[in-house]
Structures are given as structure tokens and as C-alpha cells.
Amino acid sequence: MNKVLKALADPNRRQILDLLKTKDMHVNELLKYFSITQASLSHHLEILRSADLVIAEKKWQFVRYSLNTSVIESFLGALYTMFQK
């Protein structure tokens, strides 16, 4: 849960997750929505991947990123349980 909270703490990473809600994307597709370098975006994606919030699938030299909805659902369920009266 700590990795997920750390990943969600950054506004760029939250925006990445928001963009991936609409469709799976490559780094170059995501980069169009940010004013950061490709290296910075890749770093953010690595943090999201290490928290299991995104799935990275490599095909040839490209990596396609998608939301890992099962982890997000588990995290939201844990939050709900934690704050339930």
C-alpha cells in the first residue's frame, strides 16, 4: 500500500493514470500531454509499474502501458475498509 500511496502522491503520475483510463499508450503517446522529458516520464512510469498500478508490455522496441485495474480496485477496497466506521 505504501508504494501505491507514493505513486499517487505526484500529480504527473495521477495524470498518467487518468490518461491510461481512456486507452493503452506508448511513452511517445503519453509524452504529448506533458512538458517533461522522456526520461522523466519513463521514471514516473517505472514508479507506477513498481507499485503495480500499470502494466508494461514490450513489443519489439516499444512498450505499451495499461492500467492494472485489479490493483487499483484492491487499493480502493483497502482504503474503504480502513476508513469504514
C-alpha positions as CSV (number, residue, x, y, z in Angstrom):
1,M,0.0,0.0,0.0
2,N,2.9,2.4,0.7
3,K,4.2,2.1,-2.9
4,V,0.7,2.9,-4.2
5,L,0.4,5.9,-2.0
6,K,3.9,7.2,-3.0
7,A,3.0,6.7,-6.7
8,L,-0.3,8.6,-6.3
9,A,1.3,11.5,-4.4
10,D,2.7,13.0,-7.6
11,P,0.3,15.0,-9.9
12,N,2.1,13.8,-13.1
13,R,1.6,10.2,-12.1
14,R,-2.1,10.8,-11.4
15,Q,-2.4,12.4,-14.8
16,I,-0.7,9.4,-16.4
17,L,-3.3,7.1,-14.7
18,D,-6.1,9.4,-15.9
19,L,-4.8,9.2,-19.5
20,L,-4.5,5.4,-19.4
21,K,-8.1,5.2,-18.3
22,T,-9.1,6.1,-21.9
23,K,-6.7,3.7,-23.7
24,D,-3.4,1.9,-23.5
25,M,-0.4,4.1,-24.7
26,H,3.2,4.1,-25.6
27,V,5.6,6.6,-23.9
28,N,5.6,8.8,-27.0
29,E,1.8,9.0,-27.0
30,L,1.8,10.0,-23.3
31,L,4.6,12.5,-23.8
32,K,2.3,14.7,-25.9
33,Y,0.3,15.6,-22.7
34,F,3.3,16.6,-20.6
35,S,6.0,19.3,-20.6
36,I,8.7,17.0,-19.2
37,T,11.5,15.0,-20.8
38,Q,11.0,11.4,-21.9
39,A,13.4,10.3,-19.2
40,S,11.3,12.0,-16.5
41,L,8.1,10.4,-18.0
42,S,9.8,7.0,-18.0
43,H,10.8,7.5,-14.4
44,H,7.2,8.2,-13.5
45,L,6.0,5.1,-15.4
46,E,8.6,3.0,-13.6
47,I,7.3,4.1,-10.2
48,L,3.7,3.3,-11.3
49,R,4.9,0.0,-12.6
50,S,6.7,-0.9,-9.4
51,A,3.5,-0.1,-7.5
52,D,1.7,-2.4,-9.9
53,L,-0.6,0.4,-11.0
54,V,0.3,0.0,-14.6
55,I,1.3,-3.0,-16.8
56,A,4.1,-2.6,-19.3
57,E,4.0,-4.9,-22.3
58,K,7.1,-4.8,-24.6
59,K,6.6,-5.5,-28.3
60,W,9.7,-5.0,-30.4
61,Q,11.3,-1.8,-29.3
62,F,8.0,-0.3,-28.0
63,V,6.5,-0.6,-24.5
64,R,2.7,-0.2,-24.2
65,Y,1.3,0.8,-20.8
66,S,-2.1,0.0,-19.5
67,L,-3.9,0.4,-16.2
68,N,-3.8,-2.6,-13.8
69,T,-7.4,-2.2,-12.7
70,S,-7.2,-5.2,-10.2
71,V,-4.6,-3.5,-8.1
72,I,-6.5,-0.2,-8.2
73,E,-9.7,-2.0,-7.1
74,S,-7.8,-3.7,-4.3
75,F,-6.3,-0.4,-3.1
76,L,-9.7,1.3,-3.1
77,G,-11.2,-1.6,-1.2
78,A,-8.4,-1.4,1.4
79,L,-9.0,2.4,1.8
80,Y,-12.7,1.8,2.1
81,T,-12.2,-0.8,4.8
82,M,-9.6,1.4,6.6
83,F,-12.0,4.4,6.9
84,Q,-15.2,2.5,7.4
85,K,-16.9,3.2,10.8
